[in-house]
Amino acid sequence: MNEMFSIAGKVAIVTGAGGVLGGSVARSFVEQGAKVVALDIRQEQLDKRVEELRAVGGGEVMGLICNVLDLDSIRAVAEQVVAAWGRIDILINIAGGNMPGATLRPDQPIFDMKIEDWNKVTNLNMNGTVYPSIIFGEVMARQKKGAIVNISSMAALQSMTNVPGYSAAKAAVTNFTMWMAMDMALKYGDGIRVNAVAPGFFIGDQNRAVLINPDGSLTERSHKVLANTPMRRFGDITELNGAIQFLCSDAASFITGVNLPIDGGFSMFSGV
């Protein structure tokens, strides 16, 4: 193993670990020998994930219920993790997502959007990243060491139809990533880094109906996505794991405040 990229023995908190992306990253980190703290708000989903992760072998696993929008809930997790494992080396903010009421049909004006769902989506994706970063980041500040990786989106980099709330929230996450990277480095030294990854298009539970028709064929939106992706395919969810591990490892010791696209070229392609 190249020790420069190693995360073995590191204490890594993964929010939203019960979901597809969170589960994939958590599994990868366990396989690499990390001590993974899997967080989710759903007890049944968390229990299932922890059982899966413990069967993998490699690192250690702790599963804790956490509401990323509740500061007391996050503080309680921080205290439990430090009491058990002494420190917090890595935070991966994955909890988030979209919802139908904040997603518009192609023929639907923004004036029809449900404001309560806009508030839920922006709150979950923005504050669901900000709050854990503040609480767990304070532990890192005391240690003078740590790495935070946030989840941005292609929707943060350019305007996309139908998803105004999600787009605004992920743009905020991208900006907050830069801001916190600056603040932590200036005030606590070069040992704390804050970065983000911007996933391209991956077919998961939340977007399957948008990208895949009931008969298994591609939707019109899928054809548009692939036409603007030079690699001409969707990503596999596991293709995020290496980049996230890199940003958490010593190999990225001079990288902070970046938003790394993992998108098959979507973000840089003009289509011309």
Secondary structure, DSSP 8 states (H G I E B T S, - for coil): --GGG--TT-EEEETTTTSHHHHHHHHHHHHTT-EEEEEES-HHHHHHHHHHHHHH-SSEEEEEE--TT-HHHHHHHHHHHHHHHS---EEEE------GGG---TT--GGGS-HHHHHHHHIIIIIHHHHHHHHHHHHHHHHT-EEEEEE--GGGTS--TT-HHHHHHHHHHHHHHHHHHHHHHHHH-TTEEEEEEEE--B--TTTHHHHB-TTS-B-HHHHHHHHT-TT-S-B-GGGGHHHHHHHHSGGGTT--S-EEEESTTGGG----
